[in-house]
Amino acid sequence: MLRDTSANAVRPGEGPAAFKAFREGFPVLREKTYLSICDKAILHDRVRASVDVFLDHLAHATANRVQHEVRVRTSREKFARLMGATPDTIAAIRNVSDGTNTIACAMPWKSGDNVVLATEAEHPNNIYPWLRQRRRGVELRAVAPAPDGAIDAEALVAAMDGNTRLVTVASATFAPGHRTDLLRLGEECRKRDVFLLVDGVQTAGILHHDLQAQLVDGFATSTSKGLLGLYGYGFLYVSRNWVERLEPAYLSRPAVAQMTDDHSTMGEFEFEYQPDSRRFEVGSFNVAGAYAADASIDLLLELGSRAIEDHVLALSGEFNEGLRALGLHVAVPSSGPRQSHIVTVGKLDAGGHGFSTDPLMQPLSDFLTASGVMHTLRRGQMRFGLHAYNDRDDITRALAAAAEGVRAARSRAVANP
């Protein structure tokens, strides 16, 4: 059994009181039942206060660039601790697309290599970068998902051959929301010297990760969902096994090893990359995002990632079963290894982004929105996402509203056959 190497393996903030105090910092929860973290984060008072510190510095010219970028360093360090990694393996980036393209362009491809992924289960932003590599002679090897829409780890393994250089998956699919078996893929990729890249935006900050123990080689995320930060800031993890083998596609001052923090100093024309994942950082940082992440990841570390996962999966399982009891088709399991914090209802691909052609889903979604239960429609399914700030009262309110909405929709269907 692999040892849990994360500094967050213990549960520092476990207990109802800690989660209650955490919840009280989100103003929107006094107004709405927010079950939509898979869409975007909501702002905690401490995160907003941290951004206000940054804005005050700008307004009064009380900090220079180097002083601001202390928050970049500390947010990297805190993210590493949260994810079972070391700070030298973390780069500050903009978002998942930035991280995915960074790896796609840095890989030492040769003609005939292939990338393995389940295209039908991935967000387009984890497909286009690989399509583009076809101009370099790289094959995109598409694998069908499992019948329930989950990423099938065994099918991905079966698709690998001696020319496979990279396998990429979502840690949990954006729809329907199944969790992926990263360790199974990590073990197989490590045996074959294949890079395992994870789009982790749906699970980072919500489900427990130990990237070293899971044998992940790359992990890209933004802070705009489960990490409870802002748009335009995120992190890229690159394992020590690979960092020296990857050549950045773009190069600017932060990626070059120098003995000074002076960003305007030019060294010799013969240069060396940073010896760690900072070689993938480009230009000026989104410092407001760094201030936000520095505060938001503190909040998550105070609770502990294992405690957050336990809390969230208990609630999602209860919500899942309650929706099934209303006669709704729930597309994800309520327990087991594929369970995540995402709960989706309805038939997959019966509609698209923000709409459903299912005669029950659209009116039910409209009713829930009017009732203050925040969710989304993705690939035609009604999608809910839970985080540590949710509690059993949220589940009770959402199920009561869903029951009323189902009755109303079915009554209208009978009245207007």
C-alpha positions, 0 to 999 in steps of 0.5 A, a space after each residue: 500500500 502506498 503511504 499518504 505523503 501529504 502534510 494534510 493527511 491528518 485531519 486538523 479541523 475535523 468536526 462539526 464546529 469547524 465546518 460551521 465556522 467555515 460556512 459562516 464566512 460565505 455571505 451568499 449562503 445566507 441568501 441561497 442554497 449554493 450547490 454549484 461549485 462545479 461551475 464556480 467558487 463563491 467568495 469567503 470573507 477572508 478571501 475577499 479581505 486578502 484581495 482588499 489588501 492587494 487593492 489597498 497596496 495598489 491604491 496607496 503604492 505601498 508594495 512593489 512587485 517583489 513584495 506582491 509576489 511573496 503571495 505567489 510563493 506562499 500560495 504555491 507552498 500551501 497548494 503543495 501541502 494541500 495536494 501532497 506535493 513539494 513546493 519545487 514541483 508547483 508552478 503558478 499559472 492561469 488556468 487548466 488550459 494554460 497548464 495543459 497546453 504547457 505540457 502539450 508543447 513541452 513534451 519531447 514528442 517524436 513522429 508516431 507517438 500517441 496520446 491516450 484519452 477518453 474524448 467523450 468524457 473530457 472537457 473540450 479544453 483537454 482535447 484541443 491541445 492534443 488535436 493540435 499535436 497532430 501537426 507534429 506527427 502525434 496520434 490522438 488515440 480516443 477511448 470510449 468511456 464506460 456506459 455510464 459516462 465514467 472514464 474507464 481506466 482499464 480501457 485507457 490502459 488497454 489502448 496504450 502501446 510502446 508509442 504512448 507518451 502521455 495519458 490525460 484524464 479529468 480527476 472527475 468528469 465535469 459531466 456526469 461527475 464520476 471520479 477517475 481511478 488515478 492510482 491505477 493509471 499512475 501505476 501503469 504509466 509509471 511502469 511504461 514511462 508514460 506521462 500521466 496528466 490530470 485535469 484536476 479542476 473539479 476536485 482540487 480543494 474538495 476531494 483528497 489528493 496525494 499526487 506523489 502517492 497517486 503517481 501523477 506526473 502532471 496536475 493542472 487546476 485553476 483556483 476558480 472552483 474548489 480552491 475557492 479563489 479567483 479566475 485567472 490564477 491556478 497551479 501546475 504540478 510537474 513531478 520531479 521525474 519529468 521536469 528536466 525532460 520538458 522544455 518550456 514552449 515560452 520563456 521569460 524572466 521567471 523561468 530562467 535561473 538567476 541570482 537576483 529578484 530583479 525582473 529587469 536584469 538580463 543575465 548572460 545570453 547562455 542561460 539555464 532554466 529554473 531547476 524546478 517547475 518554475 521554468 513553466 511560469 511566464 511573465 507577470 503573475 495574476 497577483 490578485 489571484 495569488 492573494 486570494 489563493 493564499 487565503 483560500 487555501 489556508 481555509 482548506 488546510 485548516 479543515 484538512 483535505 481528508 475531513 473535507 472529502 468525508 464531509 462532502 461525500 456523506 452529503 452527496 451520498 445523502 442527496 443522491 439517494 434523496 433524488 433517486 427516491 423522487 423517481 429521478 434518474 441519477 447518473 452517478 453512484 451514491 457510494 464507491 470509488 467513482 462517487 464524487 461531490 458532483 451529482 447529476 440528474 437526467 440523461 447524458 447529452 439530452 441537451 447541452 450547456 445550459 439547457 436540456 431537451 428532457 421534458 422534466 429536466 428543464 422545468 425542474 431546473 427552472 423551478 429550482 433556480 426560482 427557489 434559490 437552489 443554485 445548480 447548472 445544466 451540462 450536457 443536458 443533465 442537471 448538475 449539482 456540486 457540493 463543497 465543505 460549506 454545504 450542510 445537511 440543511 442545504 440537502 433538506 432544502 434542495 430535496 424539498 424544492 426538487 420534490 415540489 418541482 417534480 410534482 409541478 412538472 409532472 402535473 403539467 405533463 398530465 394536463 398537457 399530454 
